[in-house]
Amino acid sequence: MSLLGDGLRLAVGTVTAVPIRPPALVDSRRAGVAMTLAPLAVLPLGICAGLLIWLGTAVAAPPLVLAALTIGLVALGSRAIHLDGLADTADGLTASYNRAKALEIMTRGNTGPAGAATLVLVLLVQTASLASIVDRPWAPVLVGTLVLISRGALAGACVRGIAAARPGGLGATVAGTVSRPVAAVVGVLLLAAGYGVAVLGEMPWWQGPLAVLVAGCAVAALLRRCVVRLGGVTGDVLGACVEVAFAGLLVVMSAG
């Protein structure tokens, strides 16, 4: 199996609930390809989200209800692993300043008060923001594209120079596997996609790129905190980056 094919299979199997044959080999090169191709891997999920927006609009569903259903669909399509990562990361970062204890808390699998509060807050922000853009021109394409763009956070979180917080697990497999030039190219493509959907949605042309930049800054701030407190990234941190990026994109795109 080719490097590209294995990488795409790894990406689909990691970030979506789509059943797919596992890659023949998993190594650092294929892990880097997987994190780079994560936006493409969720294309079926983006299409499904767009179709739901289109159907809901066609039957005049209340915007808030439609937004909540779409956020739920996106979570279901990824097995809610990113939301789980967000909750575990919040619990780890708020539980203890001891690195080992914080990492141990993140592996327990239960959700503490900080994780629960973070989940509620982020989901409320995502749902409320999405509700204000479901009636925009070309809203199905806009929403579906934002789902794809948010997964671009994985390439930035796995850029070379950011270590894994602990051995083993997804974080150790993918940490530092994306070269800086590749991450830069991904960033430019995400900015272009943001520009495209802003124009399509009849927004100011700069609103899309600004949304991508804001999401990127939010992810960078989270990564910096995790590197300082945890020593690097874990699979949970990667999931948290995706959810934070999605929330940032939706907030900026809903403005105006």
Steps between C-alpha positions, in 0.01 A plus 500: 500500500635845415601759755210723397247218510611380843500856630148566377373174649660590831342845489152369423522233769628745756279807457172349374264217575511385136592129488817450299768238465800592718826606336752231420765687699499779757820701538596864549481581128152355466392668822615833359304441181194407706507820704558705186207338320262520797285771333451277196434196718191669648358595160211248538422653839507851357265393221259343750502817712429708191216271393344526845514881481341488155221266609434692820479827312267345243251398770542830689647340811578747780861618461599407855356151466666452164832623638480263797421205274792588272745526790372164622544346156857624477575356845337168409693483175828515690390267782513808726873440545583869467245595765636228726849639445379851581350387831804294599737786411300745710503259794873443468591868472289602799554204732865530598822685424679167529559379144480128578179539700339716231581241233370221721170685551465536123519122453230410753214521253258678734404866469551737791335835567750698292457266205121509526492879523735533204288265289183693579662836428661397170187322375286802588737731315510271197122455490411865552754613239384244247137599553579849375649384170258226390301754301802646318528455124656163423484409869534123435829555319614750761434267794642194329818687414542626855490141621786420263701808591476425873681168446792695358588568864647149513781587259595801711484302824727230356760733351862410551633638828193418712573181694272232635409543866542130571608183321231291337159596370394715207700801616827309492418364155428832331688763703759686297421315178398802289783711361479877536486562121211255467320661794549840335349374175203360692456838668496683167243256360280546807519879462400463135208277596391756757512773238298288260215423738484860622452625146252221427305588813491867398713608795796742493784318325728536802259333743591148391879542524450683831300203632783266404757726669294529819451124512872451442591740781261323737656165413851644541412634845361163605806320367735733683315437826512124447870503416578699814274300732508153347826499308338461159193363329285193550210362300268689735679827432462445126127451542477815710679694226240392245207608717661832591575567133142418399362732768732782394404464135129504576520801733680720247289384205180575693598860567323773307 
